[in-house]
Amino acid sequence: MRKRQIKKRDNKLFIAIRELNDDLSRDFGLSTIPDDEVLKIRDKIKKSPDKVNGTFRDYGKLRRFNRGCNW
């Protein structure tokens, strides 16, 4: 991947992790994690393409569910 593509993917991954965590914290009444923790999680996920794809898949399901489209 090119440098620009990697940077965009990392930014999208950061947003996906943050929103997935926010959704879970709202459901269970917990506090959200700070930015430095999100960066640590992102660095762990980036090591495996399967984890990156799984995170984006879960984020897509969350977005579709929040829009009211359950498929």
C-alpha positions as CSV (number, residue, x, y, z in Angstrom):
1,M,0.0,0.0,0.0
2,R,1.1,3.5,-0.6
3,K,1.8,5.9,2.2
4,R,-1.3,8.0,1.6
5,Q,-3.5,4.8,1.5
6,I,-2.0,3.6,4.8
7,K,-2.6,6.9,6.4
8,K,-6.3,7.0,5.3
9,R,-6.8,3.4,6.5
10,D,-5.2,4.2,9.9
11,N,-7.5,7.2,10.3
12,K,-10.6,5.1,9.4
13,L,-9.4,2.4,11.8
14,F,-9.0,5.0,14.6
15,I,-12.6,6.2,14.0
16,A,-14.0,2.7,13.8
17,I,-12.4,1.7,17.1
18,R,-13.5,4.8,18.8
19,E,-17.2,4.5,17.7
20,L,-17.3,0.8,18.5
21,N,-16.0,1.5,22.0
22,D,-18.4,4.4,22.4
23,D,-21.4,2.2,21.5
24,L,-20.3,-0.5,24.0
25,S,-19.7,2.0,26.7
26,R,-23.2,3.5,26.2
27,D,-24.8,0.1,26.3
28,F,-23.0,-0.9,29.6
29,G,-22.7,2.5,31.2
30,L,-18.9,2.5,31.2
31,S,-16.6,5.3,30.5
32,T,-15.0,5.7,27.0
33,I,-11.3,5.1,26.5
34,P,-8.9,8.0,25.9
35,D,-7.1,8.7,22.6
36,D,-3.8,7.1,23.6
37,E,-5.5,3.8,24.4
38,V,-7.3,3.9,21.0
39,L,-3.9,4.4,19.4
40,K,-2.4,1.4,21.3
41,I,-5.4,-0.8,20.2
42,R,-5.0,0.4,16.6
43,D,-1.3,-0.5,16.6
44,K,-2.2,-4.0,17.8
45,I,-5.0,-4.5,15.2
46,K,-2.8,-3.2,12.4
47,K,-0.4,-6.2,12.8
48,S,-3.0,-8.6,11.3
49,P,-5.0,-8.0,8.1
50,D,-7.8,-10.3,9.4
51,K,-8.2,-8.1,12.5
52,V,-8.3,-4.9,10.4
53,N,-11.0,-6.5,8.2
54,G,-12.9,-7.7,11.1
55,T,-12.9,-4.3,12.8
56,F,-14.2,-2.7,9.6
57,R,-16.8,-5.4,9.2
58,D,-18.1,-4.8,12.8
59,Y,-18.1,-1.1,12.3
60,G,-20.1,-1.4,9.1
61,K,-22.7,-3.6,10.9
62,L,-22.9,-1.0,13.6
63,R,-23.4,1.9,11.1
64,R,-26.1,-0.1,9.2
65,F,-27.9,-1.0,12.5
66,N,-27.8,2.7,13.7
67,R,-29.3,3.8,10.3
68,G,-32.2,1.3,10.8
69,C,-31.2,-1.1,8.1
70,N,-30.8,-4.5,9.6
71,W,-29.1,-6.6,6.9
